[in-house]
């Protein structure tokens, strides 16, 4: 599988990709505690003692006061334990979670690999799912055909391409999802570590494809627990702890700092 | 192997700037609406998928709805014409239009509540305009409606009550209905995502509205109280379709009320969207 980044990026002149955040703050209202119920809200209003804060809701600061600048060519790993805010930060960078404070500037076409099965329809065939994704990405008919050809060639599902994906084995579903999600060439690639799944033969192919995608992207931001991935692919690591940046810099010192903190 | 460049972004603009100090909520909401309407093909494809998946394996599919409406028309028509002391020729055309249009309204309102929560998976993973999810619901219901609207024609033909040229007024009436469906989906979709109690409340309100609105009964049965009917938004919207088809036009007051209600709903829902669009991803 040749890397798919051989085509020039974008129709217009290529501008340097850039991510710039200053004082970035994202808050998660905790609705599932029961505060989502209108009844509870009304009761809480009637009884001031139940109130927790002035806006009467439990809020978790998912990301607090993050400032960083990621320039063209940088490969950044987001590391930290579960719940540190890695995926939340990816979603904020992708424009899915709107910050409640601070500034965020993302320049360049963004591609996200957060959830492989997002936007897939279980009752549709593999081929129909490719077309659906082409619509999600606003591709023109030519781009749609290119996407289909690319995914069909890579996923290697042969006649299963025309079977509803509900009937796929778990491994086949992963292959299709992976092929569809990675058939793009964004300037800024935001990636969660879900991709480390699949059978061994496929993993080799998958790694080669990912490597192509990563090397052709201007900026890579990857959230991962796997330090081998960090060391191999990244030039910089940001260590998040409870939504704050603990360390930011070259890979080795940051990893050492994190491991020392855990140990 | 790749044939051409796959460089189009995931429907995201080339650059994304957000400053919490200057949220630019208005222009972000406008972009969402504009990009959403531009992606109508996506919404249409999703709506058709919804319909296909809902009736997968069923032999006659969405025509079940047509059949059940037809059965309801027959049963209720015979019973209520008798109860209300109206001849079947006078009653059934009224009931056919009212019931079919009401089913469309009720279906759209019920779907409106799950507009956003049903798309949770997409909302939290891909940056797609929220307007697409709203359009998806509207298209889905319009497609469903297309399966039962011909029933009206059948009844009108059967009772030889074909309207004249004034029937064309039903087209703007249906357009008003669509506009209301869009705004209601936008508003209810957001509110129901935030407050999960609203869904059941809406169900109850719709049940009550079915009996309070002249569907089973005719407006003139209210006698002097009929002047208050335009206060009922469901009556006003219903009348803009029913009037042209069975009453030779529909009262100007009902039209005025329907336009005003639609405008009010539009203002409220867009204002709500502008204010809370950014929070929606946290609500679903």
Interface residues (C-beta under 8 A of the other chain):
Chain A: X2 X4 X6 X7 X8 X9 X10 X11 X25 X28 X29 X31 X36 X37 X38 X39 X41 X91 X94 X95 X96 X97 X98 X99 X100 X101 X102 X103 X104 X105 X106 X107 X108 X109 X110 X111 X112 X114 X115 X117 X118 X119 X121 X123 X124 X131 X132 X135 X136 X137 X138 X139 X140 X142 X143 X145 X146 X147 X149 X150 X153 X183 X184 X185 X186
Chain B: X1 X2 X3 X4 X5 X6 X7 X8 X9 X10 X11 X12 X14 X15 X16 X17 X18 X19 X20 X21 X39 X41 X42 X45 X46 X49 X52 X53 X56 X121 X122 X123 X124 X125 X126 X127 X128 X194 X195 X196 X197 X198 X278 X279 X281 X282 X283
